[in-house]
Amino acid sequence: GRVGAMERWTGRVALVTGASVGIGAAVARALVQHGMKVVGCARSVDKIEKLAAECQSAGYPGTLIPYKCDLSNEEEILSMFSAIKTLHQGVDVCINNAGLARPEPLLSGKTEGWRTMIDVNVMAVSICTREAYQSMKERNIDDGHIININSMNGHSVVPQSVVHFYSATKYAVTALTEGLRQELREAKTHIRATCISPGLVETGFAFKLHDNDPERAAATYESIRCLKAEDMANAVIYVLSAPPHVQIGDIQMRPTEQIS
């Protein structure tokens, strides 16, 4: 079964970006439950430290290692990878989860908001992917996995001006994941590339997007029964537990209830 299929990951190292809240925290917890060494990074690590303590007191077989990293800064990403190499040999699974939306429409948005989205949603994903691959390659790891947390906004543009630029960054993630799959195949490796594209997931995401309008953010999640962060964590476990000869390209997950 699936538990057995996750056994080959026991004791191996996963990097989860944006691990302090939401999907990242749920994924980090699930991987620790399955016995992995998880490096969870975010700009503020206090929440990850709290999660690490929870995992330890719950007696999960893996460990969560909090790491402070600003993903919009390449130097910080590179020094994180070099610390992982020194302390834990390298990265076997890379989960590019960190992402954000700023409410900046195309006709009137602030450049700074656009740039932040590019830096975190596109550049950091690409840098982490490259560094994770190089880490696997230098240790002859042939069964690693790179998972990008995408979005349904990476597959269709919705008529909501506040997410149009965000959607463009997620379209980039769709293209990057497919390009990665092709390059990995060309490199004759069995390292896999997958993206998971959720519709609405109940996290703090909308509160960051509508940071000056918490009522609008709350309404986003109250309108329907959303996906939960745990649903995403289960999808990650499913993807990782597929045998090495099976590659899942993209899981598209939506709530069963329609958004009115």
N, C-alpha and C positions, 0 to 999 in steps of 0.2 A: 504493500500500500504506500500511501504518500509518506508516512513516517519513515519507512524503510528507504524510500527514494531520497529522503533528505539526509540520510546517514553519511553519505560521502562528503557532506559539507561540515560535519562535526570538527570543531577545532580550527576551521579555516577562517580566513579574515575577510570581512565585508566592510566596505565603507558606505555609510549612509549620510548623504548631505541633507541639511535642513532637518536634523533629527530631534530638535527640541520640542516641536509641536506637530499636531495633525498627522498626516500620512507618514511622515518621516519617523515620528515617535512610535507609531503603531508598527511600522515595518521593523524598526530597530528591535522593539520588544519581541516580535515574532521570531526574528533570526536568533536572538539570544535564547529564546525558548527551544529552538532547534539546535542549540549547542555551538553556535558560531561565536567567534571573537568579532565584535562589532565596534568599529570606530565610528562614533556618531559625532558629526560636526555641525556647528552653528556659530553665529556671532556671539550669542550668550549661552554659556554652558550650564548655568545653574539648574535649568529644567532637565537637561540631560543627566546631570549628576544625581538629581532626585530620582529619575527613571532608573539609573544604574543601581542605586540603592534599593529600589523596589524590586528590580530583577534579582538582585542578590538575596534579599530576604525572602523572596518567593521560592528560592532554591532552584532557579533555572540553571541548566547545565552550561550555558555560555557566559560570556562577560560583555559588558558594555563599557567602552572606553570613551569618555567625553573628550572632545578636542575643539578648541576655540579656533575658528577660521572664518575670515570674511571672504566669501567666494567671489566678490567683485574685485579681489586683489590677487593677481596671479602669483606674486611672491609668496603670499600666505598659503596658497594651494600647494605650491611646489615644496614649501618647507614642511607642510603637513605630510605629503607623500614621502619626503625623505625621513621624517620622524617615524612613519609607519614602517619604512624599510629597516630602520635601525632597531626598532622595538619588536616588530612582528613579522619580519622578512619581506612582506609585501601584501598587495591586495589581490584577492581571488575573485571577489564579487564587488562590483561597483554599482551602487544604486543612486543615480542622479535624480534626487527628489526635490532639492531646493528650487523654488520658483516663486515668482511674485507678479502681481498685476498692479499697475498704477492707473488711476482713472484719467488717462490722458488721451482724448479723442484725436483723430488724425487732423482735423481742421483747426483745433485750438489747443492741443496738448503741449505740455512743457517738455522740452528736449531732454531735460535731466531725468524725468520719469521714463522716457523711452530708453535712454541710455542705461539706466539701472536695470530695466527688463532685459535688454540685450546682454549686459554683463553677466547677470545671474542665470537667465533662462537659456542663453545660447553659448556665450563664451565659456562660462564655468563648466557647463556640461561637456563642451568640447575638450577643454583642458583636462578635466578629471578623466574623461574617456581615454585620451592619449596617454596620460600618466599611468592609468590603471593597466592599459594594454602593455606599455613598456615594462611595467613591473611584472606582469605575467610572462612576457617574452623572455626577460633576462633570467627567470627561474624555470623556464621550460614548462610553464603551466599551460596545458592544452585544453582544459575543460572549464576555464573561467567564464564569467557571465557579466555583461554590462546591461543594466536595466534602466531605461529612461522613463521617468514618470512624465507622461505627456498629458494630453487633455483632449476632450472632444472638440475643443476650440482649435486643435491642430488638424482637424479634418473638415470643419465647416465654419464659415464666418457667420456669426449671429448678428441680427440687427440691434446691437447694443454698443453704442459708440465708445463707452468706457472700456470695453475689452477688445477693441479692434487691433491695437498695437500688440497687446498680449497674445492675441490669436496669431498674429504674424510670427511671433517668436516661437509659438507652439507648432506652426506649420514648419518652421525651421527644424524643430526637434524631430518631426516626422521624416523629413528629408535626411537629417543627420543619422537617424537610426538605420534607415535603409542603406545609405551610403556606407555606414559602418559594417553592416552585414556583408555587403559586397566586398569591401576591403579585407575583411576577416577571411572570407572564402578564398579570395585571391592569395592571401598569405598562407593558405593551406593549413589553417588552424581550426580546432573545434570550439574555440571561444565563441560564445553566443551573444547575440544582440537582440534585445526585445524592448518594445515600448508598451506601456500600459496607459490607456487613454480613458480616464473617467469623465462622466458628466459631473453633476453636482455632488460634491462630497462635503459632509457636514464637518467643517474644521474652522479655524479662525481666519481662513483665507479671505472671505467676503468682508470681514471686519477690517482687514488691512486695506482692501480695495476701496471700501467706502468708509475710510477712517474718520471722515467728518460727518458721517451719517449712519450711526449705529442702528437706527431703526430700519433703514433700508437693508443693511447687512442682515439683521435678524429676520426680516421678511423674506429674504432670499432663501433661507433655510426652512422657514416655517411654511412656505407655499406648498411643499410636497414632502413625502418621506424620502429623504436623500440617501445616497450611499453613505456608509460610515468608513472612517479611516481603517477599521478592522477588515472591511470588505477588500480594501486595497492591499492590506497586509496578506490576506489569504490568497489574493491573485499573485503576489510576489512569490509566496511559498509554492504555489502551483507551477509557476514558470520555472523556478529553480529546481523543482523536483521532477520535471520532465527529464527523461534520460538524455545523455550527452548527444545522441544522434538526432534528437528532436529539437527543432528550433521554432519557438512561437514568436511570430513577427510582431503582432500587435493585438493586444486584448482591448476591445472597446467595451466599456462598462457604463451602463446608464441606469438611473433609477427606473423601476417599472412604472411608477406614476408619471404621467405627463405633466410638464410644467405648463400651467394654464397661460 
